[in-house]
Amino acid sequence: MNSATEEGLENMSFYTDGKTMVTEFIDRFDPSEEVIDVEQRFRLTTPDGVPIVGAIDKVVKINDDTIAIIDYKTARNAMTTWDLQDDVQLSMYDFAASLMWPEFKNRLLFLDYVRINKRVSTYRTEEDQETFNEFLNSMWLQMQKLEETEIKGRLNSLCGWCDYKLYCPAYTAFLNAKPTEMTALPDMEDGEFLEHWENVATKKSILENRQRELKLIATKKFMEGQDIEANGKELYSTQASRTNYDIVKVVEIIPQEDLFGLLNVNKARLDRYAKDDPDMKSKLQRIAQVNYNAPVYKTRAVKEDIESEFDSKQNESAA
Ligand code: SF4
């Protein structure tokens, strides 16, 4: 709760989700685990002279020869073991761990999806490690050859979380951009419409993130008793109040015949209540009423395009 308040978390579902994840994680925790390190930040130079930087969530000793390197994820969908075979983040962990804990010959790599209680594992062979080392060397070589003028950021929905945004010309230019002339929306061709759609989604995400950062600073200043004021304007805050009633006390004072019209069922709590009771779950499924929210629009590649691209690649390789 303290962290949620400090981070200025406005959406209560993040807080309740987080609380459930942490509680369930603690229930699953095995105290006999031999933890070697947690949140280990590394800043190393590979034997070939490439600087690498990162952080590993947890390292656990399995036996005298083997360690498990665990990365926690909060995603709702897990990657497959197949996806993990070429995952660069895990290859980097494996490489860094081989330098930090050379006494362990074997390293198992895990992604632990705490939201869905699923672990997916993989490992890297010596040959994989050698290939990754070559990849690092070639990346480092290319980075060293880069001229500053060649470095162009490509704005995307993750810019708000990017560690380099303060040094990124594309990000700075976007925040300081002035509105330009645009085609009227109803007159846009589909191509322009789709491009504009994706552009707006990206910029919305960047701006929302920026606003969150601004709010954090403002909250901190207000808590320290400072004003934010300039040119005859000031920032001020209002806070809406929310009133709740204790259900037990409400039930005591409202006549029985009126109660059903006044009370709501908390779906999340009811689902948790029935979580380990299949009989109750199927009874609830039979009486559930499903309503649909307003549609959410997203863009994706058209299926025929993917198939025709695949076909043409097949044809090319056959030729
Ligand atoms: S802020 Fe710049 S460097 Fe970071 S992801 Fe966005 S475009 Fe790329």
py3Dmol code that shows the C-alpha trace and the ligand (Angstrom):
import py3Dmol

protein = """\
ATOM      1  CA  MET A   1       0.000   0.000   0.000  1.00  0.00           C
ATOM      2  CA  ASN A   2       2.893   2.340   0.836  1.00  0.00           C
ATOM      3  CA  SER A   3       4.534   1.714  -2.537  1.00  0.00           C
ATOM      4  CA  ALA A   4       1.214   2.191  -4.347  1.00  0.00           C
ATOM      5  CA  THR A   5       0.733   5.542  -2.616  1.00  0.00           C
ATOM      6  CA  GLU A   6       4.305   6.676  -3.302  1.00  0.00           C
ATOM      7  CA  GLU A   7       3.974   5.753  -6.989  1.00  0.00           C
ATOM      8  CA  GLY A   8       0.757   7.778  -7.206  1.00  0.00           C
ATOM      9  CA  LEU A   9      -1.204   4.691  -8.285  1.00  0.00           C
ATOM     10  CA  GLU A  10      -4.661   5.869  -9.299  1.00  0.00           C
ATOM     11  CA  ASN A  11      -6.124   2.673 -10.634  1.00  0.00           C
ATOM     12  CA  MET A  12      -7.153   0.512  -7.666  1.00  0.00           C
ATOM     13  CA  SER A  13      -7.218  -2.618  -9.828  1.00  0.00           C
ATOM     14  CA  PHE A  14      -3.391  -2.393 -10.136  1.00  0.00           C
ATOM     15  CA  TYR A  15      -3.195  -2.350  -6.362  1.00  0.00           C
ATOM     16  CA  THR A  16      -5.590  -5.285  -5.854  1.00  0.00           C
ATOM     17  CA  ASP A  17      -3.905  -7.249  -8.668  1.00  0.00           C
ATOM     18  CA  GLY A  18      -0.499  -6.592  -7.126  1.00  0.00           C
ATOM     19  CA  LYS A  19      -1.700  -7.595  -3.684  1.00  0.00           C
ATOM     20  CA  THR A  20      -3.126 -10.878  -4.988  1.00  0.00           C
ATOM     21  CA  MET A  21       0.105 -11.629  -6.867  1.00  0.00           C
ATOM     22  CA  VAL A  22       2.293 -10.921  -3.837  1.00  0.00           C
ATOM     23  CA  THR A  23       0.051 -12.905  -1.469  1.00  0.00           C
ATOM     24  CA  GLU A  24      -0.104 -15.922  -3.768  1.00  0.00           C
ATOM     25  CA  PHE A  25       3.630 -15.667  -4.395  1.00  0.00           C
ATOM     26  CA  ILE A  26       4.337 -15.763  -0.649  1.00  0.00           C
ATOM     27  CA  ASP A  27       2.016 -18.783  -0.268  1.00  0.00           C
ATOM     28  CA  ARG A  28       4.032 -20.617  -2.946  1.00  0.00           C
ATOM     29  CA  PHE A  29       7.435 -19.588  -1.605  1.00  0.00           C
ATOM     30  CA  ASP A  30       9.679 -22.497  -0.672  1.00  0.00           C
ATOM     31  CA  PRO A  31      11.770 -21.458   2.375  1.00  0.00           C
ATOM     32  CA  SER A  32      14.263 -24.286   1.728  1.00  0.00           C
ATOM     33  CA  GLU A  33      15.333 -22.589  -1.524  1.00  0.00           C
ATOM     34  CA  GLU A  34      19.030 -21.690  -1.419  1.00  0.00           C
ATOM     35  CA  VAL A  35      18.938 -18.127  -2.757  1.00  0.00           C
ATOM     36  CA  ILE A  36      22.341 -16.911  -3.955  1.00  0.00           C
ATOM     37  CA  ASP A  37      21.289 -13.417  -4.962  1.00  0.00           C
ATOM     38  CA  VAL A  38      18.259 -11.186  -5.592  1.00  0.00           C
ATOM     39  CA  GLU A  39      17.999  -8.125  -7.812  1.00  0.00           C
ATOM     40  CA  GLN A  40      21.655  -8.513  -8.703  1.00  0.00           C
ATOM     41  CA  ARG A  41      22.727  -5.570 -10.836  1.00  0.00           C
ATOM     42  CA  PHE A  42      25.668  -6.293 -13.080  1.00  0.00           C
ATOM     43  CA  ARG A  43      28.036  -4.044 -14.994  1.00  0.00           C
ATOM     44  CA  LEU A  44      30.612  -6.290 -16.610  1.00  0.00           C
ATOM     45  CA  THR A  45      33.031  -6.438 -19.471  1.00  0.00           C
ATOM     46  CA  THR A  46      33.027  -9.641 -21.501  1.00  0.00           C
ATOM     47  CA  PRO A  47      36.382 -11.371 -22.202  1.00  0.00           C
ATOM     48  CA  ASP A  48      36.223  -9.763 -25.680  1.00  0.00           C
ATOM     49  CA  GLY A  49      35.873  -6.274 -24.157  1.00  0.00           C
ATOM     50  CA  VAL A  50      32.118  -5.636 -24.595  1.00  0.00           C
ATOM     51  CA  PRO A  51      30.507  -3.727 -21.702  1.00  0.00           C
ATOM     52  CA  ILE A  52      27.194  -5.258 -20.564  1.00  0.00           C
ATOM     53  CA  VAL A  53      24.773  -3.942 -17.968  1.00  0.00           C
ATOM     54  CA  GLY A  54      21.618  -5.442 -16.474  1.00  0.00           C
ATOM     55  CA  ALA A  55      19.844  -6.849 -13.421  1.00  0.00           C
ATOM     56  CA  ILE A  56      18.865 -10.398 -12.557  1.00  0.00           C
ATOM     57  CA  ASP A  57      15.776 -10.895 -10.369  1.00  0.00           C
ATOM     58  CA  LYS A  58      16.871 -14.024  -8.501  1.00  0.00           C
ATOM     59  CA  VAL A  59      19.565 -16.712  -8.552  1.00  0.00           C
ATOM     60  CA  VAL A  60      18.964 -19.998  -6.731  1.00  0.00           C
ATOM     61  CA  LYS A  61      21.414 -22.858  -6.138  1.00  0.00           C
ATOM     62  CA  ILE A  62      20.004 -26.173  -7.378  1.00  0.00           C
ATOM     63  CA  ASN A  63      23.099 -28.293  -6.625  1.00  0.00           C
ATOM     64  CA  ASP A  64      26.884 -27.901  -6.555  1.00  0.00           C
ATOM     65  CA  ASP A  65      27.028 -27.642 -10.348  1.00  0.00           C
ATOM     66  CA  THR A  66      23.785 -25.891 -11.215  1.00  0.00           C
ATOM     67  CA  ILE A  67      22.063 -22.580 -10.604  1.00  0.00           C
ATOM     68  CA  ALA A  68      18.626 -21.353 -11.654  1.00  0.00           C
ATOM     69  CA  ILE A  69      18.345 -17.804 -12.961  1.00  0.00           C
ATOM     70  CA  ILE A  70      14.808 -16.534 -12.485  1.00  0.00           C
ATOM     71  CA  ASP A  71      13.166 -13.545 -14.079  1.00  0.00           C
ATOM     72  CA  TYR A  72       9.722 -12.543 -12.769  1.00  0.00           C
ATOM     73  CA  LYS A  73       7.036 -11.473 -15.197  1.00  0.00           C
ATOM     74  CA  THR A  74       3.580 -10.029 -14.609  1.00  0.00           C
ATOM     75  CA  ALA A  75       2.251 -10.653 -18.137  1.00  0.00           C
ATOM     76  CA  ARG A  76      -1.051 -12.485 -18.562  1.00  0.00           C
ATOM     77  CA  ASN A  77       0.311 -14.757 -21.302  1.00  0.00           C
ATOM     78  CA  ALA A  78       3.423 -16.884 -20.977  1.00  0.00           C
ATOM     79  CA  MET A  79       6.009 -17.343 -23.700  1.00  0.00           C
ATOM     80  CA  THR A  80       6.607 -20.927 -24.775  1.00  0.00           C
ATOM     81  CA  THR A  81       9.826 -22.900 -24.287  1.00  0.00           C
ATOM     82  CA  TRP A  82      10.184 -22.614 -28.057  1.00  0.00           C
ATOM     83  CA  ASP A  83      10.049 -18.765 -27.855  1.00  0.00           C
ATOM     84  CA  LEU A  84      12.679 -18.779 -25.093  1.00  0.00           C
ATOM     85  CA  GLN A  85      15.284 -20.578 -27.176  1.00  0.00           C
ATOM     86  CA  ASP A  86      16.360 -17.352 -28.891  1.00  0.00           C
ATOM     87  CA  ASP A  87      15.345 -14.862 -26.209  1.00  0.00           C
ATOM     88  CA  VAL A  88      18.095 -12.235 -26.042  1.00  0.00           C
ATOM     89  CA  GLN A  89      17.330 -11.199 -22.445  1.00  0.00           C
ATOM     90  CA  LEU A  90      17.797 -14.779 -21.195  1.00  0.00           C
ATOM     91  CA  SER A  91      20.925 -15.264 -23.338  1.00  0.00           C
ATOM     92  CA  MET A  92      22.327 -12.113 -21.714  1.00  0.00           C
ATOM     93  CA  TYR A  93      21.503 -13.446 -18.207  1.00  0.00           C
ATOM     94  CA  ASP A  94      23.150 -16.753 -19.039  1.00  0.00           C
ATOM     95  CA  PHE A  95      26.232 -14.990 -20.339  1.00  0.00           C
ATOM     96  CA  ALA A  96      26.455 -12.605 -17.364  1.00  0.00           C
ATOM     97  CA  ALA A  97      25.846 -15.448 -14.869  1.00  0.00           C
ATOM     98  CA  SER A  98      28.661 -17.483 -16.445  1.00  0.00           C
ATOM     99  CA  LEU A  99      31.005 -14.571 -15.686  1.00  0.00           C
ATOM    100  CA  MET A 100      29.629 -13.846 -12.191  1.00  0.00           C
ATOM    101  CA  TRP A 101      29.287 -17.431 -10.937  1.00  0.00           C
ATOM    102  CA  PRO A 102      31.840 -19.439 -12.959  1.00  0.00           C
ATOM    103  CA  GLU A 103      31.918 -22.132 -10.242  1.00  0.00           C
ATOM    104  CA  PHE A 104      28.534 -23.406 -11.509  1.00  0.00           C
ATOM    105  CA  LYS A 105      28.861 -25.347 -14.771  1.00  0.00           C
ATOM    106  CA  ASN A 106      25.127 -25.428 -15.547  1.00  0.00           C
ATOM    107  CA  ARG A 107      22.604 -22.610 -15.648  1.00  0.00           C
ATOM    108  CA  LEU A 108      18.864 -23.064 -15.978  1.00  0.00           C
ATOM    109  CA  LEU A 109      16.899 -20.047 -17.114  1.00  0.00           C
ATOM    110  CA  PHE A 110      13.347 -19.485 -15.898  1.00  0.00           C
ATOM    111  CA  LEU A 111      10.625 -16.982 -16.592  1.00  0.00           C
ATOM    112  CA  ASP A 112       8.251 -17.052 -13.615  1.00  0.00           C
ATOM    113  CA  TYR A 113       4.832 -15.638 -14.524  1.00  0.00           C
ATOM    114  CA  VAL A 114       3.532 -14.630 -11.093  1.00  0.00           C
ATOM    115  CA  ARG A 115       0.101 -13.504 -12.311  1.00  0.00           C
ATOM    116  CA  ILE A 116      -0.774 -16.872 -13.846  1.00  0.00           C
ATOM    117  CA  ASN A 117       1.458 -19.061 -11.660  1.00  0.00           C
ATOM    118  CA  LYS A 118       3.418 -20.549 -14.535  1.00  0.00           C
ATOM    119  CA  ARG A 119       7.144 -21.169 -14.983  1.00  0.00           C
ATOM    120  CA  VAL A 120       8.781 -21.670 -18.350  1.00  0.00           C
ATOM    121  CA  SER A 121      12.392 -22.815 -18.547  1.00  0.00           C
ATOM    122  CA  THR A 122      15.241 -23.094 -20.991  1.00  0.00           C
ATOM    123  CA  TYR A 123      19.051 -23.267 -21.049  1.00  0.00           C
ATOM    124  CA  ARG A 124      21.932 -22.342 -23.304  1.00  0.00           C
ATOM    125  CA  THR A 125      24.497 -24.816 -24.605  1.00  0.00           C
ATOM    126  CA  GLU A 126      28.178 -23.859 -24.963  1.00  0.00           C
ATOM    127  CA  GLU A 127      27.527 -23.447 -28.670  1.00  0.00           C
ATOM    128  CA  ASP A 128      24.573 -21.094 -27.968  1.00  0.00           C
ATOM    129  CA  GLN A 129      26.808 -19.076 -25.655  1.00  0.00           C
ATOM    130  CA  GLU A 130      29.485 -18.780 -28.303  1.00  0.00           C
ATOM    131  CA  THR A 131      26.902 -17.613 -30.861  1.00  0.00           C
ATOM    132  CA  PHE A 132      25.592 -15.029 -28.389  1.00  0.00           C
ATOM    133  CA  ASN A 133      29.126 -13.831 -27.703  1.00  0.00           C
ATOM    134  CA  GLU A 134      29.600 -13.291 -31.453  1.00  0.00           C
ATOM    135  CA  PHE A 135      26.280 -11.419 -31.566  1.00  0.00           C
ATOM    136  CA  LEU A 136      27.427  -9.135 -28.714  1.00  0.00           C
ATOM    137  CA  ASN A 137      30.758  -8.495 -30.418  1.00  0.00           C
ATOM    138  CA  SER A 138      29.098  -7.571 -33.682  1.00  0.00           C
ATOM    139  CA  MET A 139      26.523  -5.299 -31.954  1.00  0.00           C
ATOM    140  CA  TRP A 140      29.291  -3.554 -30.031  1.00  0.00           C
ATOM    141  CA  LEU A 141      31.258  -3.054 -33.231  1.00  0.00           C
ATOM    142  CA  GLN A 142      28.230  -1.530 -34.956  1.00  0.00           C
ATOM    143  CA  MET A 143      27.497   0.711 -31.961  1.00  0.00           C
ATOM    144  CA  GLN A 144      31.031   2.023 -31.968  1.00  0.00           C
ATOM    145  CA  LYS A 145      30.780   2.849 -35.668  1.00  0.00           C
ATOM    146  CA  LEU A 146      27.572   4.858 -35.179  1.00  0.00           C
ATOM    147  CA  GLU A 147      27.765   8.575 -35.760  1.00  0.00           C
ATOM    148  CA  GLU A 148      25.559  10.732 -33.547  1.00  0.00           C
ATOM    149  CA  THR A 149      23.673  12.010 -36.586  1.00  0.00           C
ATOM    150  CA  GLU A 150      22.703   8.430 -37.499  1.00  0.00           C
ATOM    151  CA  ILE A 151      20.963   7.805 -34.193  1.00  0.00           C
ATOM    152  CA  LYS A 152      17.278   8.254 -34.824  1.00  0.00           C
ATOM    153  CA  GLY A 153      14.679   7.288 -32.238  1.00  0.00           C
ATOM    154  CA  ARG A 154      11.489   5.645 -33.438  1.00  0.00           C
ATOM    155  CA  LEU A 155       8.649   6.754 -31.185  1.00  0.00           C
ATOM    156  CA  ASN A 156       6.645   3.850 -29.809  1.00  0.00           C
ATOM    157  CA  SER A 157       4.258   3.076 -26.968  1.00  0.00           C
ATOM    158  CA  LEU A 158       7.129   2.087 -24.634  1.00  0.00           C
ATOM    159  CA  CYS A 159       9.013   5.405 -24.897  1.00  0.00           C
ATOM    160  CA  GLY A 160       7.595   6.503 -21.529  1.00  0.00           C
ATOM    161  CA  TRP A 161       9.502   3.680 -19.831  1.00  0.00           C
ATOM    162  CA  CYS A 162      12.704   4.123 -21.842  1.00  0.00           C
ATOM    163  CA  ASP A 163      15.799   4.888 -19.744  1.00  0.00           C
ATOM    164  CA  TYR A 164      17.221   6.991 -22.580  1.00  0.00           C
ATOM    165  CA  LYS A 165      14.249   9.222 -23.245  1.00  0.00           C
ATOM    166  CA  LEU A 166      15.885  12.269 -21.686  1.00  0.00           C
ATOM    167  CA  TYR A 167      18.727  11.980 -24.202  1.00  0.00           C
ATOM    168  CA  CYS A 168      16.516  11.028 -27.144  1.00  0.00           C
ATOM    169  CA  PRO A 169      16.007  13.755 -29.780  1.00  0.00           C
ATOM    170  CA  ALA A 170      12.855  12.035 -31.146  1.00  0.00           C
ATOM    171  CA  TYR A 171      11.226  12.032 -27.694  1.00  0.00           C
ATOM    172  CA  THR A 172      12.204  15.632 -26.915  1.00  0.00           C
ATOM    173  CA  ALA A 173      11.051  16.806 -30.355  1.00  0.00           C
ATOM    174  CA  PHE A 174       7.715  15.059 -29.861  1.00  0.00           C
ATOM    175  CA  LEU A 175       7.073  16.674 -26.462  1.00  0.00           C
ATOM    176  CA  ASN A 176       7.897  20.110 -27.849  1.00  0.00           C
ATOM    177  CA  ALA A 177       6.106  19.649 -31.193  1.00  0.00           C
ATOM    178  CA  LYS A 178       3.586  22.206 -32.419  1.00  0.00           C
ATOM    179  CA  PRO A 179       0.346  21.011 -34.044  1.00  0.00           C
ATOM    180  CA  THR A 180       0.638  20.648 -37.823  1.00  0.00           C
ATOM    181  CA  GLU A 181      -1.995  20.766 -40.534  1.00  0.00           C
ATOM    182  CA  MET A 182      -3.786  17.496 -41.068  1.00  0.00           C
ATOM    183  CA  THR A 183      -6.270  16.037 -43.522  1.00  0.00           C
ATOM    184  CA  ALA A 184      -9.809  16.133 -42.107  1.00  0.00           C
ATOM    185  CA  LEU A 185     -10.558  12.728 -40.568  1.00  0.00           C
ATOM    186  CA  PRO A 186     -13.543  11.840 -42.797  1.00  0.00           C
ATOM    187  CA  ASP A 187     -11.411  12.585 -45.899  1.00  0.00           C
ATOM    188  CA  MET A 188      -8.534  10.284 -44.990  1.00  0.00           C
ATOM    189  CA  GLU A 189      -7.793   7.253 -47.169  1.00  0.00           C
ATOM    190  CA  ASP A 190      -7.577   3.957 -45.237  1.00  0.00           C
ATOM    191  CA  GLY A 191      -3.768   3.953 -45.345  1.00  0.00           C
ATOM    192  CA  GLU A 192      -3.522   7.444 -43.890  1.00  0.00           C
ATOM    193  CA  PHE A 193      -6.280   6.649 -41.402  1.00  0.00           C
ATOM    194  CA  LEU A 194      -4.446   3.545 -40.091  1.00  0.00           C
ATOM    195  CA  GLU A 195      -1.137   5.371 -39.898  1.00  0.00           C
ATOM    196  CA  HIS A 196      -2.799   8.223 -38.031  1.00  0.00           C
ATOM    197  CA  TRP A 197      -4.534   5.735 -35.712  1.00  0.00           C
ATOM    198  CA  GLU A 198      -1.241   4.097 -34.697  1.00  0.00           C
ATOM    199  CA  ASN A 199       0.422   7.464 -34.384  1.00  0.00           C
ATOM    200  CA  VAL A 200      -2.256   8.732 -32.005  1.00  0.00           C
ATOM    201  CA  ALA A 201      -2.141   5.513 -29.909  1.00  0.00           C
ATOM    202  CA  THR A 202       1.644   5.817 -29.530  1.00  0.00           C
ATOM    203  CA  LYS A 203       1.505   9.502 -28.655  1.00  0.00           C
ATOM    204  CA  LYS A 204      -1.356   8.981 -26.202  1.00  0.00           C
ATOM    205  CA  SER A 205       0.686   6.396 -24.350  1.00  0.00           C
ATOM    206  CA  ILE A 206       3.771   8.674 -24.271  1.00  0.00           C
ATOM    207  CA  LEU A 207       1.741  11.652 -23.059  1.00  0.00           C
ATOM    208  CA  GLU A 208      -0.077   9.640 -20.386  1.00  0.00           C
ATOM    209  CA  ASN A 209       3.251   8.461 -19.073  1.00  0.00           C
ATOM    210  CA  ARG A 210       4.613  11.987 -19.099  1.00  0.00           C
ATOM    211  CA  GLN A 211       1.547  13.183 -17.208  1.00  0.00           C
ATOM    212  CA  ARG A 212       2.066  10.467 -14.605  1.00  0.00           C
ATOM    213  CA  GLU A 213       5.651  11.678 -14.116  1.00  0.00           C
ATOM    214  CA  LEU A 214       4.439  15.278 -13.775  1.00  0.00           C
ATOM    215  CA  LYS A 215       1.845  14.226 -11.178  1.00  0.00           C
ATOM    216  CA  LEU A 216       4.478  12.376  -9.154  1.00  0.00           C
ATOM    217  CA  ILE A 217       6.661  15.487  -8.980  1.00  0.00           C
ATOM    218  CA  ALA A 218       3.672  17.731  -8.183  1.00  0.00           C
ATOM    219  CA  THR A 219       2.477  15.380  -5.409  1.00  0.00           C
ATOM    220  CA  LYS A 220       5.962  15.306  -3.922  1.00  0.00           C
ATOM    221  CA  LYS A 221       6.245  19.121  -3.969  1.00  0.00           C
ATOM    222  CA  PHE A 222       2.785  19.585  -2.446  1.00  0.00           C
ATOM    223  CA  MET A 223       3.585  17.059   0.284  1.00  0.00           C
ATOM    224  CA  GLU A 224       6.707  19.081   1.070  1.00  0.00           C
ATOM    225  CA  GLY A 225       4.570  22.243   1.279  1.00  0.00           C
ATOM    226  CA  GLN A 226       5.936  23.826  -1.945  1.00  0.00           C
ATOM    227  CA  ASP A 227       3.763  25.693  -4.479  1.00  0.00           C
ATOM    228  CA  ILE A 228       4.074  25.406  -8.255  1.00  0.00           C
ATOM    229  CA  GLU A 229       3.378  28.893  -9.532  1.00  0.00           C
ATOM    230  CA  ALA A 230       4.504  31.109 -12.446  1.00  0.00           C
ATOM    231  CA  ASN A 231       3.196  33.852 -14.763  1.00  0.00           C
ATOM    232  CA  GLY A 232      -0.005  34.332 -12.760  1.00  0.00           C
ATOM    233  CA  LYS A 233      -0.879  30.621 -12.849  1.00  0.00           C
ATOM    234  CA  GLU A 234      -0.620  27.958 -10.198  1.00  0.00           C
ATOM    235  CA  LEU A 235      -1.133  24.258  -9.997  1.00  0.00           C
ATOM    236  CA  TYR A 236      -3.693  23.134  -7.454  1.00  0.00           C
ATOM    237  CA  SER A 237      -5.261  19.827  -6.594  1.00  0.00           C
ATOM    238  CA  THR A 238      -8.723  18.697  -5.682  1.00  0.00           C
ATOM    239  CA  GLN A 239      -9.623  15.364  -4.261  1.00  0.00           C
ATOM    240  CA  ALA A 240     -12.946  13.614  -4.701  1.00  0.00           C
ATOM    241  CA  SER A 241     -14.184  11.756  -1.653  1.00  0.00           C
ATOM    242  CA  ARG A 242     -15.705   8.333  -1.783  1.00  0.00           C
ATOM    243  CA  THR A 243     -18.238   7.135   0.793  1.00  0.00           C
ATOM    244  CA  ASN A 244     -18.624   3.466   1.631  1.00  0.00           C
ATOM    245  CA  TYR A 245     -21.044   1.590   3.858  1.00  0.00           C
ATOM    246  CA  ASP A 246     -20.290  -1.483   5.909  1.00  0.00           C
ATOM    247  CA  ILE A 247     -22.437  -4.204   4.344  1.00  0.00           C
ATOM    248  CA  VAL A 248     -23.128  -5.929   7.692  1.00  0.00           C
ATOM    249  CA  LYS A 249     -24.558  -2.706   9.141  1.00  0.00           C
ATOM    250  CA  VAL A 250     -26.544  -1.973   5.943  1.00  0.00           C
ATOM    251  CA  VAL A 251     -28.144  -5.425   6.082  1.00  0.00           C
ATOM    252  CA  GLU A 252     -29.160  -4.729   9.678  1.00  0.00           C
ATOM    253  CA  ILE A 253     -31.119  -1.562   8.878  1.00  0.00           C
ATOM    254  CA  ILE A 254     -32.616  -2.094   5.388  1.00  0.00           C
ATOM    255  CA  PRO A 255     -35.835  -4.128   5.203  1.00  0.00           C
ATOM    256  CA  GLN A 256     -35.245  -7.605   3.714  1.00  0.00           C
ATOM    257  CA  GLU A 257     -37.623  -7.048   0.735  1.00  0.00           C
ATOM    258  CA  ASP A 258     -35.603  -4.000  -0.447  1.00  0.00           C
ATOM    259  CA  LEU A 259     -32.132  -5.484  -0.044  1.00  0.00           C
ATOM    260  CA  PHE A 260     -31.756  -7.268  -3.416  1.00  0.00           C
ATOM    261  CA  GLY A 261     -32.447  -4.055  -5.300  1.00  0.00           C
ATOM    262  CA  LEU A 262     -29.696  -2.246  -3.425  1.00  0.00           C
ATOM    263  CA  LEU A 263     -26.760  -4.622  -3.160  1.00  0.00           C
ATOM    264  CA  ASN A 264     -24.254  -5.618  -5.849  1.00  0.00           C
ATOM    265  CA  VAL A 265     -22.186  -8.774  -6.075  1.00  0.00           C
ATOM    266  CA  ASN A 266     -18.412  -8.167  -6.166  1.00  0.00           C
ATOM    267  CA  LYS A 267     -17.423 -10.459  -9.049  1.00  0.00           C
ATOM    268  CA  ALA A 268     -13.686 -10.518  -8.281  1.00  0.00           C
ATOM    269  CA  ARG A 269     -14.304 -11.524  -4.660  1.00  0.00           C
ATOM    270  CA  LEU A 270     -16.934 -14.092  -5.615  1.00  0.00           C
ATOM    271  CA  ASP A 271     -14.528 -15.638  -8.161  1.00  0.00           C
ATOM    272  CA  ARG A 272     -11.823 -15.827  -5.501  1.00  0.00           C
ATOM    273  CA  TYR A 273     -14.296 -17.386  -3.063  1.00  0.00           C
ATOM    274  CA  ALA A 274     -15.199 -20.111  -5.606  1.00  0.00           C
ATOM    275  CA  LYS A 275     -11.633 -20.534  -6.929  1.00  0.00           C
ATOM    276  CA  ASP A 276     -10.981 -23.955  -5.342  1.00  0.00           C
ATOM    277  CA  ASP A 277     -14.561 -25.235  -5.432  1.00  0.00           C
ATOM    278  CA  PRO A 278     -15.360 -26.686  -8.910  1.00  0.00           C
ATOM    279  CA  ASP A 279     -18.965 -27.419  -7.915  1.00  0.00           C
ATOM    280  CA  MET A 280     -19.583 -23.818  -6.844  1.00  0.00           C
ATOM    281  CA  LYS A 281     -17.758 -22.565  -9.963  1.00  0.00           C
ATOM    282  CA  SER A 282     -20.001 -24.522 -12.328  1.00  0.00           C
ATOM    283  CA  LYS A 283     -23.133 -23.364 -10.434  1.00  0.00           C
ATOM    284  CA  LEU A 284     -21.956 -19.766 -10.818  1.00  0.00           C
ATOM    285  CA  GLN A 285     -21.218 -20.273 -14.525  1.00  0.00           C
ATOM    286  CA  ARG A 286     -24.827 -21.433 -15.028  1.00  0.00           C
ATOM    287  CA  ILE A 287     -26.291 -18.274 -13.502  1.00  0.00           C
ATOM    288  CA  ALA A 288     -23.699 -15.801 -14.837  1.00  0.00           C
ATOM    289  CA  GLN A 289     -24.996 -12.900 -16.937  1.00  0.00           C
ATOM    290  CA  VAL A 290     -22.464 -11.684 -19.499  1.00  0.00           C
ATOM    291  CA  ASN A 291     -22.500  -8.084 -20.727  1.00  0.00           C
ATOM    292  CA  TYR A 292     -20.090  -6.610 -23.241  1.00  0.00           C
ATOM    293  CA  ASN A 293     -18.178  -3.361 -22.808  1.00  0.00           C
ATOM    294  CA  ALA A 294     -17.679  -0.815 -25.547  1.00  0.00           C
ATOM    295  CA  PRO A 295     -15.468  -2.306 -28.309  1.00  0.00           C
ATOM    296  CA  VAL A 296     -11.702  -1.756 -28.124  1.00  0.00           C
ATOM    297  CA  TYR A 297     -10.059  -1.044 -31.484  1.00  0.00           C
ATOM    298  CA  LYS A 298      -6.512  -2.192 -32.276  1.00  0.00           C
ATOM    299  CA  THR A 299      -4.511  -2.593 -35.460  1.00  0.00           C
ATOM    300  CA  ARG A 300      -2.978  -5.854 -36.723  1.00  0.00           C
ATOM    301  CA  ALA A 301      -1.574  -7.352 -39.906  1.00  0.00           C
ATOM    302  CA  VAL A 302      -4.272  -8.676 -42.247  1.00  0.00           C
ATOM    303  CA  LYS A 303      -4.255 -12.476 -42.335  1.00  0.00           C
ATOM    304  CA  GLU A 304      -4.063 -12.813 -46.145  1.00  0.00           C
ATOM    305  CA  ASP A 305      -1.040 -10.485 -46.102  1.00  0.00           C
ATOM    306  CA  ILE A 306       0.751 -12.692 -43.609  1.00  0.00           C
ATOM    307  CA  GLU A 307      -0.177 -15.818 -45.589  1.00  0.00           C
ATOM    308  CA  SER A 308       0.836 -14.329 -48.936  1.00  0.00           C
ATOM    309  CA  GLU A 309       4.122 -13.108 -47.412  1.00  0.00           C
ATOM    310  CA  PHE A 310       4.690 -16.643 -46.087  1.00  0.00           C
ATOM    311  CA  ASP A 311       3.791 -18.158 -49.481  1.00  0.00           C
ATOM    312  CA  SER A 312       6.114 -15.826 -51.356  1.00  0.00           C
ATOM    313  CA  LYS A 313       8.955 -16.655 -48.902  1.00  0.00           C
ATOM    314  CA  GLN A 314       8.242 -20.383 -49.449  1.00  0.00           C
ATOM    315  CA  ASN A 315       8.282 -19.858 -53.211  1.00  0.00           C
ATOM    316  CA  GLU A 316      11.499 -17.867 -53.010  1.00  0.00           C
ATOM    317  CA  SER A 317      13.242 -20.550 -50.949  1.00  0.00           C
ATOM    318  CA  ALA A 318      11.869 -23.299 -53.265  1.00  0.00           C
ATOM    319  CA  ALA A 319      13.202 -21.364 -56.271  1.00  0.00           C
TER     320      ALA A 319
END
"""
ligand_1 = """\
8
SF4
S 12.493 7.432 -26.059
Fe 13.733 7.478 -27.934
S 15.299 5.900 -27.604
Fe 13.672 5.537 -26.093
S 12.303 4.040 -27.098
Fe 11.480 6.104 -27.554
S 12.381 6.658 -29.531
Fe 13.594 4.924 -28.741
"""
view = py3Dmol.view(width=600, height=400)
view.addModel(protein, "pdb")
view.setStyle({"model": 0}, {"cartoon": {"style": "trace"}})
view.addModel(ligand_1, "xyz")
view.setStyle({"model": 1}, {"stick": {}})
view.zoomTo()
view.show()
